Amino acid sequence: MNFISTILGSFVRLIYNFLVGVIPQEPASMSFYALSIIIATIIIKVLILPLNISQTKNQKKMAKLQPQIMELQRKYKNDPQTLAAKQQKLYKESDYKMSAGCLPMIITLVVLMAFYRVFLYPQTYVFTEPGVYESISKSFFHIADLDLPDKTLIMPLVAAVTTFLVSFITSKNPATQNAGAGADQAQSMMKSMMIVMPIMIFIMGKNFAAGLVIYWTVSNIFAIVQQLITNKIVKDEVEEVNEK
C-alpha cells in the first residue's frame, strides 16, 4: 500500500507542478492543490475504464441470457438446486462471469485506501520538501484547508448523496433484472449497501481530510455518468433480444 501511495502522491505533485507552470494566478476559490486532486481522480478513473468496459460487455452477455434464465426459473421454480445448477451451466457455456464486476470495485477500494494515506501524510507522499506543504494554499470554495475535515458538513453530505446515487443507478441496470438466485442475493445486498454506505461515507467524511472527501465525490460523479451510459447500452441490448 505504501508503494501505491508513493506513486499516487508523485502523480498529484506532477499535476500540481503542471498547474503552477501553466496558470498565471492561482484561483482564490480553488487552490492548485484542490485542482490537482480533482484532475488526478479523473485521470485514474479513465485509466481503469478498460476494466469497466469489460464489465459492460459481461453485462451485455447477461442481457442476452435473460430469456433463457427466465425460462429456467419458470421450469425449475420448485427445484432451487436444479435451477442453480442449470444457471451455472448456462453461464459457463456463455462465458458469463458473475465475478467480473468485482475487479473494478477492488481497484477502486485499493486506490481509496492509498489516497487516504496520501492525504493523511501529504508531506511524505506529495510535498516532500520541508515547509512546502505548509506554505501552499489548500482552499476549495468554502473549505479553507483540505488537510482538515469540512466542519460545515457540506462535502460529507455531497459525498453521501453521490454514493447513494451510484448504488441506486447501478441497481437499475437491466442486466441484473431476473438474473437468477445469485443475482437476487446481489440485488438484496445492493439495497442494503444503498442505505449503509452513504451513512458510512457521511460519518467518515465528517472526520477525514476534506481532500479525501473531494476525491470520493469526484470519483462518484464519474461513476454515475459511466453507469448511466452502461445502463443505456445494456437496456438497448435487452430490448433487441426481446424483439427477436
PyMOL commands that set and color helices and strands:
alter all, ss='L'
color gray80, all
select helices_A, chain A and resi 2-22+32-47+49-75+80-93+98-120+122-125+132-135+154-171+174-176+181-207+210-243
alter helices_A, ss='H'
color red, helices_A
deselect
rebuild
show_as cartoon
